[in-house]
């Protein structure tokens, strides 16, 4: 029996054709859109003051705005940093799992001192404007640039603003227990989280231990203040018939663009292939709509931030452009008004020195990138893989197929370019499927014209994998898949499609497991390495149930008061903020 796999199917999340900025054409379409709940986002972060040479860590929480439960709508979320001119300094994309994610970004020396806004949102939220977006004030201090005008008051002698030190705390449900509240430097600290309310306390929280700042600013948003500030955000789409909108990224990261003929006219019904190359490559097929727009969703993890988009028919002369999603207008944001004071001079000097020392020894304190789910580019197929080092090497790819493979090779087309065919056992040799071409990939790059790789230097090839089954992609039949892996795995870097584009794309940042400093007999080689960590513990998402949770961390060489914060939400959306302090003293005191 023949096996037929469908590699592509039309995504019909709504009852209309999809574009990146879709125009609502009817009341029925509007009602379908309004039935999808809006979202809201909270970011717990390690601000509000960040220095050049430091990382800002954040935990991303996305909620259904109608019931305050974790959202299952958006597949990806976004974090952005905006300056006082309304310019986006950076934007990161994070993959969401049950509405949750986390990440970080490094503040380099190119970012000037100033008051900034940290934004958190999804594409779906952007339809309700900046009011729906999470916003919090950040202060960035860059002591390595001369220009500090953004943070200087007219009078250097101006007194610093006093900020309310108390913060709303809810410790009736969950409490932080410390074995000792005073410890020395480089000492182990045991911490326990106790849930006193059983299921009422179940939820996801962020746990951090961070040195209290010497520079006073307005406190960052916490879960309780956030719940109050964003209580009245809209629960449904704020649009009417005739408006354009950002589509929800429910099925993955949205990748879209436009195809035209050489004269610039939209090309409908064009069959396009999207290759995301490299290890664990992705292969997507899509068809343009009446306006020449194409779209696809990337759901699986991928390594290379690059996409190759070209027609399946290598003779079709087309022009391809990749679309980009516009930012919301941030020019109307109201920023904090933090100002530097001469009394901060010594604190800024010390913190800058400590940051330089920490960065100098970063290589011995590295974070590690978490491996995502393994990607199966054959979608369950069982490939037969041949490693060319096990055979006599031949100069070209075509010769290699002739000499090494008995069931795969070039077939003369007669009417055009020769193509690669992979044999399969059929009842009759004359069956039509025997003449179907194979899908051919080089390091994950779809090759529409098999002629161009005939003379490829086979000495650069590591392996060739084949799957003999029959496939249907974008309405066209194929007989088998051949995936060629080069030794360097970089074929995509030099590949230039005859008609199409090879372009960078923005991929989600990888999830990390953050470095945990330890001291003890087995860590004796750490004795001479400076340790000026301000953040002693960072657990971006902690699941609390009925069991008490135990944590341990080690203090650094910094002394002073450290704040221990548990901040997050119960499973039914109640905000929880718990606060404790730890005093770290020099052992000689």
Secondary structure, DSSP 8 states (H G I E B T S, - for coil): ---EEE------SSSS---TEEE--SHHHHHHHHTS--EEEEEEES-SEEETT-EEEEEEEEEETTT-SB--S-SEEEEEEE-TTS-EEEEEEEE-BTTEEEEEEE--TTS-SEEEEEEEE-TTGGGG-GGGSEEEEEEEE-TTSS--GGG--SSTT--------------SSEEEEES-SEEETT-EEEEEEEESSGGGG-EEEEEEEEE--SS-------HHHHHHHTTTS-SS----TT-EEE----SSEEEEEEEE-TTS-B-TT-EEEEEE-STT-EEEEEE--TTSEEEEEE-S--S-SEEEEEESSTT---EEEE--------TT---------GGGHHHHHHHHHHHHHHHHTGGGS--EE-------TTTT---EEEEGGGS---SBHHHHHHHH-SSEEEE--SSSS-EEEE----S-TT-GGGG---EEEETTEE-S-GGGGTT-BGGGEEEEEEEEEEEEETTEEEEEEEEEEESS--HHHH---SSEEEEE-------EE------SGGGGGGTTS----SEEEEEEEEEE-SS-EEEEEE--S--EEEEEEEEEEETTS-EEEEEEEEEEE-TT-
